């Protein structure tokens, strides 16, 4: 095998390895029973042993020094903490938390895509990376009994949790499908609105994600995403750090990159609005990403 062949194989394997890593990490989060100490951090444990004698011991569930949900990059660490109360700081209302099964809100988002989606009764909504189903259940409330909501997630454990939540809450118009957002298990031109919450940044092929989103949207359909974006190119050591990627920061694309990808996919009326700095350590901000498929 030539040196060129080896490089090609490595490049081909990289997206697969990234998806596998992300899937495994979020499977652990989905399997946690409401205890943030079941969620992973950079060393595979959610928190250091509080009984440890060294200065690194921390209380896992002490979130007073962090202000992020799915991606806590404070102090150079990348934690996936299961803290549902953080949804309130990301644009949700107390009524939203009451409207969905408690186990559906994993506190992993970075905004409220349903709030910016302007959903109407009777619409079909698709959630990219639906997790425990929280945003799907809120969307179901907006589109009513005549509407339909589809959640797609690549993690079987998340899918199981979401389906249990749907059954518990008797959400008959919501269904969850196993699949990757780069290869959506959804027919062409069958969706009115696509939402997503802090998930597109996890994809190693964002161009493919937007192409698939365009494919499944009906003419005139809209994209309403809450996600993290890089306000300037991230250092290579962050982009290639699997824990940083899992924590939603390592894979954050720049605004210019996202605008180009959306334009290339065919979207019009592209709008990316920065909403706030996500971490003081990296040039990453939460953002609203909106676009429309032309009629």
C-alpha positions as CSV (number, residue, x, y, z in Angstrom):
1,X,0.0,0.0,0.0
2,X,1.4,3.4,-1.0
3,X,1.6,6.3,1.4
4,X,-1.2,8.0,-0.5
5,X,-3.5,5.0,0.0
6,X,-2.8,5.1,3.8
7,X,-3.7,8.8,4.0
8,X,-6.9,8.2,2.0
9,X,-8.0,5.3,4.4
10,X,-7.3,7.5,7.4
11,X,-9.5,10.3,6.0
12,X,-12.2,7.8,5.2
13,X,-12.2,6.4,8.7
14,X,-12.2,9.7,10.5
15,X,-15.9,10.5,10.0
16,X,-16.9,7.0,11.0
17,X,-14.7,7.1,14.1
18,X,-16.2,10.5,15.1
19,X,-19.7,9.2,14.8
20,X,-18.8,6.1,16.8
21,X,-17.3,8.2,19.5
22,X,-20.3,10.5,19.7
23,X,-22.8,7.6,19.6
24,X,-21.0,5.9,22.5
25,X,-20.8,9.1,24.6
26,X,-24.5,10.0,24.1
27,X,-25.5,6.4,24.7
28,X,-24.1,6.8,28.2
29,X,-26.0,10.0,28.7
30,X,-29.3,8.4,27.5
31,X,-28.7,5.5,29.9
32,X,-28.3,7.7,32.9
33,X,-31.2,7.5,35.3
34,X,-31.5,11.2,36.0
35,X,-28.1,11.3,37.7
36,X,-25.6,13.6,36.1
37,X,-22.8,11.5,37.6
38,X,-23.7,8.8,35.0
39,X,-22.8,11.1,32.2
40,X,-19.2,11.0,30.8
41,X,-16.4,13.5,30.9
42,X,-13.0,13.5,29.3
43,X,-11.7,10.6,31.3
44,X,-14.9,8.5,31.1
45,X,-16.3,9.5,34.4
46,X,-18.7,12.3,35.1
47,X,-16.9,13.6,38.1
48,X,-13.9,13.1,40.2
49,X,-14.2,11.2,43.4
50,X,-15.3,13.8,46.0
51,X,-13.4,11.8,48.6
52,X,-10.2,12.2,46.8
53,X,-7.3,13.9,48.6
54,X,-6.0,16.0,45.7
55,X,-7.1,19.4,44.6
56,X,-8.9,18.0,41.5
57,X,-11.8,16.6,43.4
58,X,-15.1,18.2,42.3
59,X,-18.7,17.9,43.0
60,X,-20.3,16.5,39.8
61,X,-23.6,18.2,40.2
62,X,-22.4,21.6,41.2
63,X,-23.2,23.7,38.2
64,X,-22.8,27.0,39.8
65,X,-19.6,27.8,37.9
66,X,-20.8,26.7,34.5
67,X,-23.3,28.3,32.1
68,X,-23.6,25.7,29.4
69,X,-25.6,22.6,28.8
70,X,-24.6,20.2,26.2
71,X,-21.1,21.7,26.0
72,X,-19.3,22.7,29.1
73,X,-15.9,23.8,28.0
74,X,-15.0,25.7,31.2
75,X,-11.5,25.3,32.6
76,X,-10.4,23.3,29.5
77,X,-12.7,20.3,30.4
78,X,-15.5,19.1,28.2
79,X,-18.4,17.8,30.2
80,X,-21.8,16.3,29.2
81,X,-23.8,17.1,32.3
82,X,-27.4,16.0,32.6
83,X,-28.9,19.1,34.1
84,X,-32.5,19.6,32.9
85,X,-32.8,22.9,34.8
86,X,-30.4,24.5,32.3
87,X,-33.2,24.5,29.7
88,X,-34.5,27.7,31.3
89,X,-31.3,29.5,30.6
90,X,-31.5,28.4,26.9
91,X,-34.8,30.1,26.2
92,X,-37.4,27.6,27.4
93,X,-40.2,28.6,29.8
94,X,-41.3,26.7,32.9
95,X,-44.4,25.8,31.0
96,X,-42.3,24.0,28.4
97,X,-40.7,21.8,31.1
98,X,-44.2,21.0,32.4
99,X,-45.5,20.2,28.9
100,X,-43.1,17.3,28.2
101,X,-42.2,14.2,30.1
102,X,-39.5,15.0,32.7
103,X,-37.2,12.3,31.4
104,X,-37.2,13.8,27.9
105,X,-35.3,16.9,29.0
106,X,-31.7,16.0,29.2
107,X,-30.4,19.6,29.5
108,X,-28.2,19.1,26.4
109,X,-29.3,21.9,24.2
110,X,-27.9,25.4,23.5
111,X,-31.2,27.2,22.6
112,X,-34.9,26.7,21.9
113,X,-35.4,25.9,18.2
114,X,-39.2,25.4,18.6
115,X,-39.5,29.0,19.8
116,X,-37.9,30.3,16.6
117,X,-39.6,27.9,14.2
118,X,-43.1,29.6,13.9
119,X,-44.8,26.3,13.7
120,X,-48.5,26.1,12.6
121,X,-51.2,23.6,13.2
122,X,-51.2,20.7,10.9
123,X,-47.5,20.9,10.0
124,X,-45.1,18.0,9.8
125,X,-41.9,18.7,11.8
126,X,-38.6,16.9,11.7
127,X,-36.1,17.1,14.6
128,X,-32.5,16.3,13.7
129,X,-30.8,14.5,16.6
130,X,-34.0,14.3,18.7
131,X,-32.4,12.8,21.9
132,X,-34.9,12.2,24.6
133,X,-37.6,13.8,22.5
134,X,-38.0,17.1,24.4
135,X,-38.2,19.4,21.4
136,X,-40.4,16.9,19.6
137,X,-43.0,17.0,22.4
138,X,-42.9,20.8,22.4
139,X,-43.4,20.8,18.6
140,X,-46.3,18.4,18.9
141,X,-48.0,20.9,21.2
142,X,-47.7,23.6,18.5
143,X,-48.8,21.6,15.4
144,X,-51.7,20.0,17.3
145,X,-53.6,16.7,16.6
146,X,-53.6,17.3,12.8
147,X,-49.8,17.7,12.8
148,X,-47.0,15.2,12.9
149,X,-43.5,15.2,14.5
150,X,-40.6,12.9,13.5
151,X,-37.5,12.6,15.6
152,X,-34.3,11.1,14.1
153,X,-31.4,10.0,16.3
154,X,-28.5,7.7,15.6
155,X,-28.2,6.4,19.2
156,X,-30.4,3.4,19.9
157,X,-30.4,4.2,23.7
158,X,-31.7,7.7,23.0
159,X,-34.3,6.3,20.7
160,X,-35.5,3.8,23.4
161,X,-35.7,6.6,25.9
162,X,-37.6,8.9,23.6
163,X,-40.1,6.2,22.7
164,X,-40.7,5.5,26.4
165,X,-41.3,9.2,26.9
166,X,-43.8,9.4,24.1
167,X,-45.7,6.4,25.4
168,X,-45.7,7.9,28.9
169,X,-47.0,11.3,27.7
170,X,-49.4,9.7,25.2
171,X,-47.9,11.7,22.3
172,X,-49.6,9.8,19.5
173,X,-48.5,12.2,16.7
174,X,-44.8,11.8,17.6
175,X,-42.6,9.0,16.2
176,X,-38.9,8.4,16.5
177,X,-36.7,6.8,13.9
178,X,-33.2,5.4,14.0
179,X,-30.9,7.1,11.6
180,X,-28.0,9.5,10.9
181,X,-28.8,13.1,10.1
182,X,-26.5,12.7,7.0
183,X,-28.8,9.9,5.8
184,X,-32.3,10.7,6.9
185,X,-34.9,7.9,7.0
186,X,-37.5,10.4,5.6
187,X,-39.1,10.6,2.2
188,X,-38.5,13.5,-0.2
189,X,-40.5,16.7,0.2
190,X,-42.6,15.5,3.2
191,X,-41.6,17.9,5.9
192,X,-42.7,21.5,6.5
193,X,-40.2,22.5,9.2
194,X,-36.9,21.1,10.5
195,X,-35.6,21.9,14.0
196,X,-32.5,20.8,15.7
197,X,-30.8,21.6,19.0
198,X,-27.0,21.6,19.3
199,X,-26.6,18.6,17.1
200,X,-25.4,19.7,13.6
201,X,-22.1,20.7,15.1
202,X,-21.5,17.0,15.9
203,X,-21.7,15.9,12.3
204,X,-18.4,15.4,10.4
205,X,-20.2,16.1,7.1
206,X,-22.4,19.2,7.6
207,X,-22.8,19.7,3.9
208,X,-24.5,16.3,3.7
209,X,-26.7,17.2,6.6
210,X,-28.0,20.3,4.9
211,X,-28.4,18.5,1.5
212,X,-30.5,15.9,3.3
213,X,-32.5,18.6,5.0
214,X,-33.2,20.3,1.7
215,X,-34.3,17.0,0.2
216,X,-36.9,16.1,2.8
217,X,-38.3,19.7,3.0
218,X,-41.3,20.6,1.0
219,X,-40.9,23.7,-1.3
220,X,-41.2,26.7,1.0
221,X,-40.2,24.6,4.0
222,X,-38.0,26.1,6.7
223,X,-35.0,25.2,8.8
224,X,-34.9,26.5,12.4
225,X,-31.8,25.4,14.3
226,X,-30.2,26.3,17.6
227,X,-26.5,25.4,17.5
228,X,-23.0,26.4,18.3
229,X,-20.8,28.2,15.8
230,X,-17.2,29.3,15.9
231,X,-16.7,33.0,15.7
232,X,-13.2,32.4,14.4
233,X,-11.5,29.2,13.2
234,X,-10.8,26.8,16.1
235,X,-7.3,25.5,16.9
236,X,-6.5,22.1,15.4
237,X,-6.0,20.6,18.8
238,X,-9.7,21.5,19.6
239,X,-11.1,20.3,16.3
240,X,-9.3,17.0,16.6
241,X,-10.1,16.4,20.3
242,X,-12.9,13.8,20.4
243,X,-14.1,15.0,23.8
244,X,-14.3,18.6,22.5
245,X,-16.4,17.3,19.6
246,X,-18.6,15.3,21.8
247,X,-19.1,18.4,23.9
248,X,-20.4,20.3,20.9
249,X,-17.5,22.8,20.6
250,X,-14.8,20.9,18.6
251,X,-17.0,20.5,15.6
252,X,-18.4,24.0,15.5
253,X,-18.2,25.6,12.0
254,X,-17.7,29.2,11.4
255,X,-20.5,31.4,10.3
256,X,-19.0,31.8,6.9
257,X,-18.6,28.1,6.5
258,X,-22.3,27.5,7.5
259,X,-23.6,30.1,5.1
260,X,-21.6,28.6,2.3
261,X,-22.9,25.1,3.1
262,X,-26.5,26.2,3.2
263,X,-26.1,28.2,0.0
264,X,-24.5,25.2,-1.7
265,X,-27.5,23.0,-0.5
266,X,-29.9,25.3,-2.2
267,X,-31.4,27.2,0.7
268,X,-32.4,30.9,0.5
269,X,-33.0,33.6,3.1
270,X,-30.1,32.2,5.2
271,X,-29.8,33.9,8.5
272,X,-27.3,33.1,11.3
273,X,-27.8,35.2,14.4
274,X,-25.3,35.0,17.3
275,X,-27.0,34.9,20.6
276,X,-24.2,34.8,23.2
277,X,-20.7,33.7,24.0
278,X,-20.7,30.0,25.0
279,X,-17.4,29.8,26.8
280,X,-14.7,32.2,27.7
281,X,-12.0,29.8,26.7
282,X,-12.9,29.3,23.1
283,X,-14.3,31.4,20.2
284,X,-17.7,29.7,20.3
285,X,-21.1,31.2,20.5
286,X,-24.7,30.0,20.5
287,X,-26.6,30.9,17.4
288,X,-29.9,30.7,15.6
289,X,-29.6,29.3,12.1
290,X,-32.6,29.8,9.8
291,X,-33.1,29.2,6.1
292,X,-35.8,28.3,3.6
293,X,-36.2,26.0,0.7
294,X,-37.4,28.0,-2.3
295,X,-40.9,27.4,-3.7
